[in-house]
Amino acid sequence: MPSADAVSDDSRTHIIIVGAGIVGVCTAYYLTRHPSFSPTTHRISIIESTRPASGASGKAGGLLALWAFPSQLVPLSFQLHEELADTYNGAEEWSYRRLQTVSLEGNLSRSSRVSKRAPVDLGLPDDLDWVRSDVLESWSSLSGKDSTAQVHPYKFTMFMLRRAQECGAVSLIMGKVLSINYSKSNTAESVIYQPLGQQDSSSSSGPASTSTSTASPSSSENSTPKVLKGDKIVITVGPWTSRLLPTCPVSGLRAHSITITPSRPVSAYALFTELKLAKGKYISPEIYARKDEVYICGEGDNYVEVPETTDDVEVLKERCEELVKYAGVISKELQGGRITRRQACYLPVVDVPSTSGPLIGPTNTQNLFVASGHSCWGINNAPGTGKVMAEILLDGEATSADISSLDPRRYFVSGPLPGE
Ligand SMILES: Cc1cc2nc3c(=O)[nH]c(=O)nc-3n(C[C@H](O)[C@H](O)[C@H](O)COP(=O)(O)OP(=O)(O)OC[C@H]3O[C@@H](n4cnc5c(N)ncnc54)[C@H](O)[C@@H]3O)c2cc1C
């Protein structure tokens, strides 16, 4: 039998957030900044099964764009990213900056000939001098600094978590939520979670390192699942959503990425490439120059189902080596650089033809909320999601953006499954 957490001596409204990715963390942050929130009347528990930002939120590219989707949320979120960067010196803390985006088309099917070709003047921007013009056939500008920016997603998420915790009413519990308890009247009352051993997030230095718990159970309690009662429960577990809400149409799509320290500093560009390898065969790595490294990601695959935890994500060496190889073909600075990460993670995707997601707001179950399915724009849209979730949780409705078309109740019916 799971043991119950002692909460009876605490009459504060208890909001449980399951999942410490960027969406869960931004929800906690904006709750603590909401005018109706007070540490004397509210408390928040974030429960995380491995480490904060150990999934896509720590391994994404971090591109922000006004032309991202969905249009209901993007302008708000892009603006909030800028405000956060201004408030907390995001340029230093999480490498926030504006940048330009271009698309590059190349033909590598004749690369042996191409490499002997004299550089062709395609009129590339002068400062895009780290791209080999001799492998390119054409390019175009996608957007300028007015509508594109970037963050380092891991640094951003961890920074926002610390800021959320500084009010003293936000606990990070290390444990894996196993299920949600419902009353007979379809109200979510508590979660059952498997605690992890005691860890220390203050020593966390990167997406793969161990992190913490301020309210972490001791390792002796590891084997006993615990019950945590909450007044409101918010599911922000991205690709793992249907493990807790089996009818919710959110699944995962794996994508590989690498980071390279280039042989010399390179200018601030995001490159969307399309490289022809052979007749009808293309590869489209996305290459984002960061302040001190270059991030390169490939396309998604669904060869392997979403595993149990972020620690179990299988990284295919050959997919990473492919990225290393084509990065080197595009740029001598990347070819001569040092590879610092080979990794994979899962995008949370909404499997409904009528929407590309995300799903944000209340469910059919009383006191149960979801913010998930952010697809390839979760870094961009997390602050906006956090802001509207805080409004929904504390005011009863979103006022900063009209997100009615993202209402989860349009796309699935929640609650205990028959027989539960
Ligand atoms: C390769 C790649 C590149 C990307 N690039 C960009 C980009 O440039 N710009 C952009 O805007 N977006 C980008 N994205 C998308 C973005 O990363 C995601 O949309 C976003 O990170 C999703 O955040 P999340 O918090 O919903 O989920 P996640 O980051 O997956 O976090 C979910 C958390 O829940 C935890 N969890 C899961 N199950 C449980 C459980 N049962 N109990 C407790 N905790 C649990 C996990 O451990 C995890 O920490 C990219 C994604 C990928 C894969």
The ligand as a Tripos MOL2 file, in Angstrom:
@<TRIPOS>MOLECULE
LIG
   53    58     1     0     0
SMALL
NO_CHARGES

@<TRIPOS>ATOM
      1 C1         15.9700   17.6700  -31.3790 C.3       1 LIG1
      2 C2         14.9820   18.6860  -30.8970 C.ar      1 LIG1
      3 C3         15.1930   20.0470  -31.1740 C.ar      1 LIG1
      4 C4         14.2670   20.9920  -30.7390 C.ar      1 LIG1
      5 N1         14.5040   22.3180  -31.0050 N.ar      1 LIG1
      6 C5         13.6080   23.2550  -30.5960 C.ar      1 LIG1
      7 C6         13.8430   24.6180  -30.8620 C.ar      1 LIG1
      8 O1         14.8500   24.9830  -31.4670 O.2       1 LIG1
      9 N2         12.9110   25.5210  -30.4570 N.ar      1 LIG1
     10 C7         11.7730   25.1470  -29.7890 C.ar      1 LIG1
     11 O2         10.9600   26.0060  -29.4670 O.2       1 LIG1
     12 N3         11.5500   23.8450  -29.4880 N.ar      1 LIG1
     13 C8         12.4260   22.8910  -29.8810 C.ar      1 LIG1
     14 N4         12.1960   21.5660  -29.6210 N.ar      1 LIG1
     15 C9         10.9430   21.1900  -28.9210 C.3       1 LIG1
     16 C10        11.0780   21.3020  -27.4120 C.3       1 LIG1
     17 O3         12.3000   20.7790  -26.9910 O.3       1 LIG1
     18 C11         9.9290   20.5380  -26.7200 C.3       1 LIG1
     19 O4          8.6860   20.9150  -27.2730 O.3       1 LIG1
     20 C12         9.9090   20.8770  -25.2300 C.3       1 LIG1
     21 O5         11.1750   20.6760  -24.6640 O.3       1 LIG1
     22 C13         8.8620   20.0470  -24.5010 C.3       1 LIG1
     23 O6          8.9610   20.3560  -23.1460 O.3       1 LIG1
     24 P1          8.1320   19.5760  -22.0500 P.3       1 LIG1
     25 O7          8.4270   20.2240  -20.7580 O.co2     1 LIG1
     26 O8          6.7170   19.4720  -22.5040 O.co2     1 LIG1
     27 O9          8.6740   18.0740  -22.1280 O.3       1 LIG1
     28 P2         10.0680   17.4080  -21.6860 P.3       1 LIG1
     29 O10        11.2180   18.2830  -21.9180 O.co2     1 LIG1
     30 O11        10.0780   16.0680  -22.3210 O.co2     1 LIG1
     31 O12         9.9010   17.2570  -20.1170 O.3       1 LIG1
     32 C14         9.0430   16.3050  -19.5420 C.3       1 LIG1
     33 C15         9.6090   15.9430  -18.1730 C.3       1 LIG1
     34 O13         8.6890   15.0710  -17.5260 O.3       1 LIG1
     35 C16         9.4240   14.0940  -16.8260 C.3       1 LIG1
     36 N5          8.5410   12.9430  -16.6310 N.ar      1 LIG1
     37 C17         8.0920   12.0780  -17.5600 C.ar      1 LIG1
     38 N6          7.2790   11.1550  -17.0040 N.ar      1 LIG1
     39 C18         7.2300   11.4410  -15.6790 C.ar      1 LIG1
     40 C19         6.5530   10.8360  -14.5740 C.ar      1 LIG1
     41 N7          5.7550    9.7700  -14.7240 N.pl3     1 LIG1
     42 N8          6.7330   11.3670  -13.3490 N.ar      1 LIG1
     43 C20         7.5180   12.4630  -13.1620 C.ar      1 LIG1
     44 N9          8.1710   13.0670  -14.2010 N.ar      1 LIG1
     45 C21         8.0200   12.5660  -15.4350 C.ar      1 LIG1
     46 C22        10.6070   13.8020  -17.7330 C.3       1 LIG1
     47 O14        11.6820   13.1940  -17.0140 O.3       1 LIG1
     48 C23        10.9300   15.1930  -18.2530 C.3       1 LIG1
     49 O15        11.8860   15.8480  -17.4360 O.3       1 LIG1
     50 C24        13.1100   20.5990  -30.0330 C.ar      1 LIG1
     51 C25        12.9070   19.2370  -29.7330 C.ar      1 LIG1
     52 C26        13.8320   18.2900  -30.1730 C.ar      1 LIG1
     53 C27        13.5780   16.8510  -29.8570 C.3       1 LIG1
@<TRIPOS>BOND
     1     1     2 1
     2     2     3 ar
     3     2    52 ar
     4     3     4 ar
     5     4     5 ar
     6     4    50 ar
     7     5     6 ar
     8     6     7 ar
     9     6    13 1
    10     7     8 2
    11     7     9 ar
    12     9    10 ar
    13    10    11 2
    14    10    12 ar
    15    12    13 ar
    16    13    14 ar
    17    14    15 1
    18    14    50 ar
    19    15    16 1
    20    16    17 1
    21    16    18 1
    22    18    19 1
    23    18    20 1
    24    20    21 1
    25    20    22 1
    26    22    23 1
    27    23    24 1
    28    24    25 2
    29    24    26 1
    30    24    27 1
    31    27    28 1
    32    28    29 2
    33    28    30 1
    34    28    31 1
    35    31    32 1
    36    32    33 1
    37    33    34 1
    38    33    48 1
    39    34    35 1
    40    35    36 1
    41    35    46 1
    42    36    37 ar
    43    36    45 ar
    44    37    38 ar
    45    38    39 ar
    46    39    40 ar
    47    39    45 ar
    48    40    41 1
    49    40    42 ar
    50    42    43 ar
    51    43    44 ar
    52    44    45 ar
    53    46    47 1
    54    46    48 1
    55    48    49 1
    56    50    51 ar
    57    51    52 ar
    58    52    53 1
@<TRIPOS>SUBSTRUCTURE
     1 LIG1         1 GROUP 0 **** ****
